[in-house]
Amino acid sequence: MMMFIFIIIPALYSILWKFPSTLIKGRKNKKNAIGFFHPYTNDGGGGERVLWCAVKAIQDERSDLDCVIYTGDHDASPQSLMARAIDRFGVHLGSPPKVVHLKRRKWIEETTYPRFTMIGQSLGSVYLCWEALSKFTPLFYCDTSGYAFTYPLARIFGCKVICYTHYPTISSDMVSRVRDRSALYNNDALIARSVWLSRCKMIYYSIFSWLYGLVGSCAHLVMVNSSWTQSHIVKLWRIPERIRKVYPPCDTSGLQALPLERSTSTPVIISVAQFRPEKAHPLQLQAFAKAISKMDVGLPKPKLQLVGSCRNKADEERLQKLKELAIKLKVENDVEFHQNIIYRDLVKLLGAATAGIHSMTDEHFGISVVEFMAAGAIPIAHNSAGPKMDIVLEEDGQQTGFLAQSENEYAEAILEVLRMPEADRLKIAAAARKRASRFSEQKFYEDFKASVRPIICQTS
């Protein structure tokens, strides 16, 4: 707690000391631009794809507006970001975005707050936003990373606030896990075992939920990426009239050009996810190992490909532990790790995969699941949130994939795909591909533009 105070108090003092003069200057000199608050422009995940597609949509809708990226990546330049959008995501921007470099990104990093991480990062984001808006104040402020505590500050600076929310910082599901004393990535086992600590955390979560609802309601427009996220945000922010569901952009058109037929000599199961704790990669390895141990005689031995990006040293260490786990499970010769690969290489891997595995609990949407389906890989996804409510649903009465939760359920799903006659696999793959077209990039552009048009065209 003392460390938290020593970190936050100096930052707040710095803001308050310079607040009047900086605010007056910012409001007076607002630029004809839209600023995208996205401190990590090299995370390689679905959030970054949304960023570049959002920039492209704004450029198409309001070519007179400058698109500015607030980023903590100091090697980012207009040209490098434009090239990255093409190389990693296949998104062709109309022109290079402008860049505002942020020097205080450490204030939103998990490692800065060993305790009270959620509130620490939230308040830290205010300090980072202060730096961003002090350096460049746009007419429109667009948060694409989920830092809701920045919205009141952006409004004080005179900006119209737009946000694309991938998932709520806190949800009733998180609160329920604490109440039920269930250990998961966001609820430490030590706290889960203690009645007293669980009650303290419940109080903390209750206060944070109230604050989160207060700051979130400051947005002029809220776009959410799924039915699950929408239900939580409506409940927390209580501004349903300003909330629009806009499914994230998935490269369905490019992936749908891939042939549905796959090699039967070595079936490939692919996983595409950042190497973050909530993605639950160990579960994938354990389920894969169990499936191999239960394989029928004569079935070809499958291969598991774990594809993902690393944001920082912690992710690198997590990846190394996964490699060690593969050795411990004695499947190291059947598992491949692909780190930070470019987009065209990802397409090649997806085009050769028989199935795709996803294992995050309460995945807000699940772009990788849609990519599996569009590419012709049968999805085996977690039975919760986005995959359950929006994605892995029947299409014209035909099954489109599998949902699982436990290690045994994942292993059984893997075995079912491996045992499946080719004709049956092709039927499911075709239905999955058809369903994936509901989440195309073109659909995102249409829905995103329709949502922001009433806001960004008010001053045109």
FIKE-462411 format. One record per residue (C-alpha): y, z, x. Coordinates in steps of 0.1 Angstrom, whole numbers, padded with zeros to 4 digits, always signed. Each point is the difference from the previous one (the first is absolute). Layout:
REM FIKE-462411
YZX;...
***
This chain:
REM FIKE-462411
+0000+0000+0000;+0024+0009+0028;-0007-0034+0017;+0008-0017-0033;+0033+0018-0002;+0009-0008+0036;-0007-0037-0006;+0018-0004-0034;+0031+0022+0003;+0016-0019+0030;-0006-0033-0018;+0017+0013-0032;+0029+0014+0020;+0005-0034+0017;+0001-0018-0034;+0024+0025-0016;+0024+0001+0030;+0005-0038-0001;-0006-0005-0037;+0035-0006-0014;+0013-0025+0026;-0033-0019+0002;-0004-0002-0038;+0035-0013-0005;-0004-0026+0027;-0034-0011-0014;+0012-0003-0036;+0031-0019+0010;-0019-0025+0022;-0031-0007-0020;-0014-0034+0010;-0013-0028-0022;-0036+0008+0009;-0032+0017-0011;-0013+0026+0025;-0038+0005+0001;-0009+0035+0011;-0033-0005+0018;-0001+0021+0032;-0034-0014+0011;+0001-0038+0001;-0032-0002+0021;-0025+0019-0021;-0019-0031-0010;-0010+0013-0034;+0007-0010-0036;+0033+0017+0000;+0013-0023+0028;-0012-0030-0020;+0020+0012-0030;+0030+0003+0023;-0001-0036+0012;-0008-0014-0034;+0029+0020-0015;+0024-0013+0027;-0012-0036-0009;+0005+0006-0037;+0036+0013+0006;+0008-0030+0022;-0012-0023-0027;+0018+0018-0028;+0033+0008+0018;+0004-0021+0031;+0035+0013+0005;-0013+0036+0005;-0008+0010+0036;-0034+0016+0003;+0002+0030+0024;-0030+0019+0013;+0004+0037+0010;-0028+0005+0026;-0009+0025+0026;-0019-0026+0020;+0024-0005+0029;-0016-0033+0012;+0006-0016-0035;+0024-0029-0001;+0009-0025-0027;-0022-0026+0016;-0029+0022+0008;-0001+0014-0036;+0002-0035-0015;-0029-0011+0023;-0020+0032-0009;+0004-0008-0037;-0016-0034+0006;-0027+0010+0026;-0012+0032-0017;+0005-0008-0037;+0006-0037-0003;+0034+0006-0016;+0027-0026+0009;+0035+0015-0003;+0029-0022-0007;+0020+0014+0029;-0004+0029+0025;+0010+0034-0014;+0026+0020+0016;-0012+0032+0018;+0015+0035+0002;-0019+0021+0025;-0005+0037-0008;-0003+0025+0029;-0010+0030-0020;-0034-0011-0015;-0016+0031+0015;+0014+0019-0030;-0024-0016-0023;-0031+0001+0022;-0029+0023-0010;-0002+0015+0035;+0035+0014-0003;-0011+0023-0028;-0033+0018+0007;+0006+0020-0032;+0019-0009-0032;-0005-0036+0010;+0008-0015-0034;+0034+0017-0004;+0007-0004+0037;-0005-0037-0001;+0020-0003-0032;+0030+0018+0013;-0004-0018+0033;+0002-0033-0019;+0035+0011-0013;+0012+0004+0036;-0015-0034+0010;+0016-0016-0031;+0033+0016+0010;-0002-0017+0034;-0009-0033-0018;+0028+0000-0025;+0025+0012+0026;-0007-0030+0022;-0001-0025-0029;+0008+0006-0037;-0013-0028-0023;+0007-0006-0036;-0036+0005-0008;-0024+0025+0015;-0038-0009-0003;-0026+0026+0011;-0034-0016+0006;-0016+0029+0017;+0001+0028-0026;+0028+0022+0013;+0014+0012-0034;+0021+0028+0015;+0023-0027+0014;+0010-0013-0034;+0028+0026-0008;+0016-0007+0034;-0001-0037-0005;+0017+0004-0034;+0027+0023+0016;+0006-0029+0024;+0007-0022-0030;-0032-0021+0002;-0021-0012-0029;-0035+0015+0006;-0031-0020-0003;-0035+0012+0010;-0035-0014+0002;-0023+0030-0003;-0035-0004+0013;-0011+0035-0009;+0017+0033-0009;+0006+0024+0028;-0016+0027-0022;-0022-0005-0031;-0018+0020-0025;-0033-0010+0018;+0013+0017+0031;+0010+0031-0019;-0034+0001-0017;-0018-0001+0033;+0019+0031+0011;-0006+0017-0033;-0037-0008+0002;+0000+0009+0037;-0015-0033+0011;+0004-0010+0036;+0012-0035+0008;+0024-0017+0024;+0030+0016-0018;-0015+0034-0006;-0013+0018+0031;-0034+0017-0002;+0016+0033+0011;+0023-0001-0030;-0027-0012-0023;-0022+0031+0009;+0028+0025-0006;+0011+0010-0035;+0033+0015+0013;+0009-0031+0021;-0009-0023-0029;+0024+0019-0023;+0028-0002+0026;-0006-0037+0004;+0001-0004-0038;+0035+0016-0001;+0010-0023+0029;-0013-0031-0019;+0017+0011-0032;+0034+0003+0017;-0005-0033+0018;-0010-0018-0032;+0032+0011-0017;+0021-0011+0030;-0019-0033+0002;+0007-0007-0037;+0037+0008+0005;+0005-0024+0029;-0022-0027-0014;+0021-0001-0032;+0029-0012+0021;-0014-0035+0004;+0016-0027-0021;-0033-0020+0001;-0035+0011+0007;-0028-0024+0007;-0035+0014+0002;-0031-0017+0012;-0028+0011-0024;-0008+0016-0033;-0010+0032+0018;+0033+0002+0019;+0020-0008-0031;-0016+0028-0020;+0009+0026+0027;+0035-0013+0006;+0008-0001-0037;-0012+0036-0003;+0019+0012+0031;+0033-0019-0001;+0003-0003-0038;+0020-0032+0000;-0026-0024-0017;+0028-0024-0010;+0007-0008+0037;-0037-0004+0011;-0017-0033+0004;-0036-0007+0010;+0000-0027+0027;-0034-0005+0016;+0002-0004+0038;-0003-0035+0015;-0035-0010+0011;-0008-0032+0018;-0023-0013-0027;+0009-0037+0003;-0008-0003+0037;-0032+0021-0003;-0012-0018-0031;-0003-0032+0020;-0028+0016+0020;-0035-0011-0011;-0020+0026-0020;-0033-0008+0019;-0007+0025+0028;-0025+0002+0028;-0032+0018-0010;-0013+0005+0036;+0024+0029+0007;+0018+0013-0030;+0035+0014+0009;+0016+0029-0018;+0037+0002+0009;+0025+0028-0003;+0038-0007+0002;+0021+0031+0002;+0024+0018+0024;-0017+0026+0021;+0015+0029-0019;-0018+0031-0012;+0002-0007-0037;-0018-0033+0004;-0032+0019+0006;-0016-0023+0026;-0026+0027+0009;-0014-0003-0035;-0004-0038+0005;-0020+0005+0032;-0022+0027-0015;-0008-0020-0031;-0007-0031+0022;-0023+0020+0022;-0018+0014-0030;-0004-0035-0016;-0015-0013+0032;-0025+0029+0001;-0011-0009-0035;-0002-0038+0003;-0030-0019-0013;-0022-0016+0025;+0009-0037+0004;+0037+0004-0010;+0023-0013+0027;+0019+0028+0018;+0037+0001-0009;+0030+0004+0022;+0030+0022-0008;+0035-0011+0011;+0028+0026+0000;+0033-0018+0001;+0033+0018+0002;+0032+0009+0017;+0011+0030+0019;+0036+0013-0005;+0000+0026+0027;-0020+0021+0025;-0016+0020-0028;-0014-0031-0015;-0013-0012+0034;-0018+0033+0004;-0014-0003-0035;-0013-0034+0008;-0017+0013+0032;-0017+0028-0021;-0013-0027-0024;-0016-0018+0030;-0016+0033+0011;-0013+0006-0035;-0016-0034-0001;-0019+0009+0032;-0010+0034-0015;-0013-0018-0031;-0018-0025+0022;+0016-0030-0015;+0024-0009+0028;-0018-0034+0005;+0005-0008-0036;+0037+0009-0003;+0030-0019+0013;+0036+0013+0003;+0029-0024-0003;+0034+0016+0008;+0034-0016-0008;-0013-0035-0005;+0023-0028-0012;-0002-0014-0035;-0019-0032+0007;-0028+0020+0017;-0002+0023-0030;-0004-0030-0022;-0029-0012+0021;-0017+0034-0002;+0005+0002-0038;-0014-0035-0004;-0033+0011+0016;-0004+0033-0018;-0026+0005-0027;+0015+0033-0012;+0031+0020+0006;+0001+0038+0001;+0028+0023-0010;-0002+0038-0001;+0034+0016-0005;+0002+0026-0028;+0029-0007-0024;+0010-0033+0017;+0032-0007-0019;-0009-0037-0002;-0023-0016+0026;+0012-0033+0014;-0030-0002+0023;-0023+0002-0031;+0018-0030-0015;-0002-0019+0033;-0038+0006+0001;-0003-0014-0036;+0023-0030+0007;-0020-0008+0032;-0033+0001-0018;-0012+0034+0014;-0014+0023-0026;+0020+0032-0001;-0015+0034+0003;+0030+0022-0007;+0008+0036-0007;-0004+0010-0037;+0035+0012-0005;+0037-0010-0005;+0009-0037+0006;-0035-0015+0006;-0014+0018-0030;+0030-0005-0024;+0013-0035+0010;-0022-0019+0024;-0038+0003-0002;-0002-0007-0037;-0022-0026-0018;+0013-0035-0002;-0012-0020-0031;-0027+0026-0004;-0013-0005+0035;-0003+0028+0026;+0025-0004+0029;-0012+0026+0024;-0012+0036+0005;+0017+0034-0002;-0013+0030+0019;+0011+0035+0011;-0027+0017+0021;-0018-0010+0031;-0032-0007-0020;+0019-0021-0026;+0015-0021+0027;-0033-0004+0018;-0017-0011-0033;+0028-0025-0007;-0004-0015+0035;-0038-0003-0006;+0005-0016-0034;+0022-0027+0015;-0025-0006+0028;-0029-0003-0024;+0018-0022-0024;-0012-0036-0005;+0025-0025+0012;+0006-0014-0035;+0009+0034-0013;+0023+0007+0029;+0018-0032-0006;+0006+0008-0037;+0016+0034+0009;+0020-0016+0029;+0013-0027-0023;+0010+0025-0027;+0017+0022+0026;+0019-0029+0014;+0013-0009-0035;+0011+0036-0006;+0018+0001+0034;+0023-0028-0012;+0017+0026-0022;+0015+0016+0031;+0013-0031+0019;+0031-0002+0021;+0016-0024-0025;-0005+0025-0027;+0017+0027+0021;+0030-0023+0007;+0004-0007-0037;-0003+0036-0011;+0021+0014+0029;+0029-0025-0007;-0001+0007-0037;+0002+0037+0007;+0029-0001+0026;+0020-0027-0017;+0019+0023-0024;+0010+0022+0029;+0008-0024+0029;+0017-0026-0022;+0025+0024-0015;+0025-0007+0028;-0008-0037+0005;
***
